[in-house]
Amino acid sequence: MSSLYNKRILVGVTGGIAAYKSAELVRCLANLGADVRVIMTSSAMEFIRPLTLQALSGHPVHSALVDSDAEAGMGHIELARWADVFLIAPATAHCIADLVHGKAASLLGAVYLATPAQVVIAPAMNQGMWYHPANVANMAVLKQRDVKVIGPTSGLQACGDVGLGRMEAPLEIAERIAEHFSTGILQGKQLIITAGPTREAIDPVRYISNRSSGKMGYALASAALDAGAHVTLVSGPVSLSTPEHCVVKQVESAADMHRAVLHACETADIFIAA
């Protein structure tokens, strides 16, 4: 499975029965390493409590258009600039129509208009609503505006109908979002990256080190993985989470790092000292 390490995903939840799936979606995104923030419409809060999504994302849920805690009260601008991807799931027929007409009466609508991030929607509605000419036309407009669409799928719906309109499975949505960041430009390449400090022992208790946090090297490793590379990270002592699918060789001293790098570079295409 792909990784969302250090990616910022803003999830918009609108008012449909599929809103209950948003809790699982937030958990899936977080499990892939994403930093997740949530916007809920007033109707979404009739289906699922904000506290649930706050607990799963680790951040307060946003719903008010005017945020007195934000700089100049412009929370919608801060959120719009923060996101790498703005994912609306579920996206109801009402939400889709509002997006097409650029309505900004809600926080979700205002963020949609203001964000430079890629917008992705996961539609969810009754099969009759999905096929209605008005909704078909609205979907065509959003696609022309480079809004990416995930789903819907076909199956038994809450109303008892069977057909297209079910929101895509949360795990599938999370994986598709991760694929959005996979460029493939380093596909098949072997990368060696060094990161973090080294420690030179003075005696069994004391050592000389430096202030390197390792953040740059770990971020480069994550980006290289997104680009399709096979990454070996030669890391000094740090308190960072290892990017998924990355081979990590832990070292202590500069001599340890030197030996590990020389050995790893025997089969490497690219070496980055970070």
Helices and strands as residue ranges (DSSP letters): E 8-13, G 17-20, H 21-31, E 35-40, G 44-46, H 50-57, G 71-73, H 75-82, E 85-91, H 93-101, H 107-114, E 118-123, H 127-131, H 133-144, E 148-149, E 153-156, E 162-166, H 170-180, E 190-195, E 200-201, E 207-208, H 215-226, E 230-235, E 247-250, H 254-264, G 265-267, E 270-273
